[in-house]
Amino acid sequence: WFKDFGDETLRLEYPLNDNSVVIDVGGYQGDFADLISRKFNCEVIIFEPVPLYYAMCLKRFNLNSKIRVVNCGIGDVDAIMPIAVLDDASSFNVAIAESESVNVKLRRASKIFNDLRLNYVDLIKINIEGGEYSLLPELIESGWANKIQYIQIQFHNFIPNAVAMREKIRVALSKTHEEMRNYEFVWESWKLKGKSN
């Protein structure tokens, strides 16, 4: 990944334009949202549950009307849950006792996408420190995966049974999407079948 300069190239290599809708799940301080917005002038919706990082994103994108910031995480349930605040490794899936924690809102993805009146998403970027193992099945089982053209995922291997869970998700995802590139447990990208780009 680093040899291929993936962070500067591959993470932004999609056929998007100024009408595209991008969802940034796990926005942190907004770096990906900033890069993708600058390149394509697309609409970006950032989901960031940690109040500190949510506030940073609000301030950073205050003058950009095409970037919205939503103060919640997304997964397979509606809940209030403690999250370990660990900078860009903040997670619902690490021992809370080992770090500072804060209670944050988690929303079921299919419900909040409907609440936001989304019909189609051009690209979703998912980097949520283990939360992908509940979010992706929710997107697949709800039918929302069929409405997402490109899916960029960072799977994390510190979660128990991560290898088996990742493979199960990949098999399910392959019914609607085809793999574009795969740097195992770094970044992988999928595109909706039947799309020419």
N, C-alpha and C positions, 0 to 999 in steps of 0.2 A: 504493500500500500504506500509506504513512505518512498520507496524507490520510484514508484509511478507518480509521485506527487499528488496522491489521491485527494487530499484535503483541498488543494488548490484547483484541481481539474475535474476529476471524476464525480465529485459530489455536486457539481454544478452543470454537468453535461446532460441536459435534457432539452427537448425542443419546445421550450416555453415561450410565451410572449406576454404583452401587456394586458391580455385578457385572461391569463392563467390564474388559477387559484392554488396556492401552496399552503399546506398545513405543516407547521413546525411544532412537533410534540416533544416537549422537553426543551423549551427555548433558551433556558439559562439566561445569559446576558444579551442574547439576540444576535450573536455573530453570524450564524447561518442565515437567519432572516435578512440581515443586512446585505450579505453577499448575493443572495438569490434575488433580492429586491433591486439591488444596483445593476445586476446583469440583465434582468428581464423587465423591470418596472411592473412586476406582477402583484396581484393581491396576496398578502400573506396573513395568515391567522396563527398567532403564537399561543400555545397552551403552556403556561408556566405556573405551577402550584405554589412555589415558595414565595412568600410576600416580598422578601428582599429583592429577588431576581425579577419578579413581576414589576416592581417599582422601577428597577433599572431599565427594563424594556420600555415601560411607559414613558420614561424621561427621554430615552434614546430615540424613540420613534414618534415623539410628540408632534412633530411637524410633517410626518408622512401619513397622509390620510389613507394610503393603501395598505398600511400595516395595522392590524388589530391585535391587541394583547388581551388574553382571557386568563383570569386568575384561578385556574384549576388544572388538575391533571386529568387525563382521560384513560379509561380502562373498561372493565366489564361490569362495574357496579356504580351506583350513586352512594357516596359515603363521605364521612369526615374521618380522616386517618392521620396518624403521625408519620411524618417524613423526616428522615435523618438529613440534616443540612450539611452537605459535604462539598460545597462548591459545585463543579460540574459532575460530581459523582453522587449528588443528592439522590436518595432512594427510599422507597417504601420497603425495600427488601434487604436492609442490613440491620444489625442489632442497634436499636435506638439508644440503648444504654451507653454505647461507645461514642456517641456524638451529641451535639446539640440537636434538638428536634422541635418541630412545630406542627400543630394540627392544621391540615389543609383539606380543601375540597377536592374530591375525585368524582368525575361524572362519567356515566356510561356513554361510550363514544357514539353509538347510534342515536341516543336521545339528544345529546347536545348538538350533533350535526343537524338533526331535524329542527331543533330549536333555533339554530342559526340559519335555517332555510337554505342549507346547502343541497344542491342537486348532483354535483359532480366535483371531483377534486383532481387536478392535474398531477400533483405530486404531494405525497405525505412523507415527511422525514421523521423517523422514530428513533430517539435516543433517550431512553428512560430507565436505564440501570436496572434491568430485570422486569420492568413493567410490561415489556413487549410480549411476555409469555401469557399475559391475560388480555392485553389489548388486541393482538392480532387474531386470536380465535373469535373475539367479539366482532371484529370487522368482517371476518369470513362468515361466521354463522348468521349475522344480521343481514347479510347481503351487501353490506357497504363496500366490501372489497371490489365488487363488480363495478362500482362507481368511481374507482380510483385508478387513474391511468398508470402512474408510476409510484412505486413504494420503495423507499430507501430506509434500510433497517440496520441498526447496530445491535446484534445479539450479544448478550453478556454471559460469560461462562462461570461466574461466581455463584450462580443460582444452582441449587441441587437439581440433578437430572437435566441440566441445561442441554446437553448434547441430544438426548432423546426428545426433549420438548421442542428443540429447534427443528429437528428432522420431521417431527409430526406436523409442525406448522408449515414447513417447506412443502411437504407432500400435499397438504390441503391447499396451500396457495398456488401450487402448480396446476390446479384445476382451472383457475381463472387467469393466471399470469405466467409469463415465462421469464426465466432468469436472464438478466442482462450481464451481470458481473457478480463475482463472489470472492471476497477476501474474508475467509472464514473467521467469525467472531471479531471482525473489524468493521467492515461495511459490506452490505450486499444490496443489489438493486434489482427490482422486478418491474416488468411492464405488462399491461393488460393485453391478453391475446387478441389478435386481430388488428392491432395498431401497427401502422407502417413504420413509425420512427423508433 
